[in-house]
Amino acid sequence: MATELSSSREEKTPIPPAAIDDATELLSRGLSLFPVPRPRPGAAAGQPGDGKVPALPWREYQSRLPTADELATWFRTPQNIAVVTGAVSGVVVVDADAMDAVRWAVRRLPYTPWQTKTPRGFHLWYRHPGVRVGNRARIATEAGKLSMDVRGDGGYVIAPGSLHASGAVYEWAGDWSQPQSEVPIFWPGWLERPPAAPSRSERAANTKTPGTVSSIDTVTRARAYLAAIPKPEIGNGSDEATFYAACRLVRRFELAAADAEALLWEWAGGRDGWDREWIAAKVAHAERYGTEPRGA
């Protein structure tokens, strides 16, 4: 491998330092990647040559990392770099593609040291939560739809060091000296679509008052829901994450408080510094302050 790189530098087609260096850095962090042709004048968006369309079939890189030999072959000529998001790389990327989306993200999402400054905003990199995260575009928030996308399993983003069709460069931002273990875990509830307002007939039908006993079916479904989402991490948004889960149980599943408390304790309790009273307080706050419609 070292011999091949050395000989190629002596030839007339040297490896562009920025491309191969950036690609090697990304691969060293356990990120799967593949090449994308750099933009050429006149190429339409979504077509080869726009700086974002892959140079080769990339499906296999959703389940494996490329080799150093593949990198050396790909980047003998200038190329953009695409990082495969999702479980293979252990990352989820929030693409805030306009300043209003950046402002929304800064106010509501936890800080991450891994960032890319794009021509129109920022890519915010988070750790993959261990459950499938779908790709989404134009995220709907309480502030309306924003130019903000999520790239998770089956997706990719253009990486730092790449060239945009505008001529701008995707820049390393934040603090990439931090290891991936210091990057916050992506929480699917951060960008969940706001629930639709119930119709008049639904409001009339939904007159149930939260009871003291939950059905076995409801408890089973609620337990399955908790099993499908990441457990809260102490020191990494655990307060918000536990409150969010409590809101889901007592409002959307309409669980009785005692059952919600028992499921939450089963799911995330028994840790240093956590006790049953803390979980009970989260359930009480969810009943009192939660805004989700009941029975949704």
Beta strands, then each sheet from edge to edge (+ up, - down):
strand 1: 33-37
strand 2: 79-84
strand 3: 91-96
strand 4: 114-117
strand 5: 122-127
strand 6: 140-141
strand 7: 144-145
strand 8: 148-151
strand 9: 156-158
strand 10: 171-174
sheet 1: 1+ 2- 9+
sheet 2: 8+ 3- 5+ 4- 10+
sheet 3: 6+ 7-
end
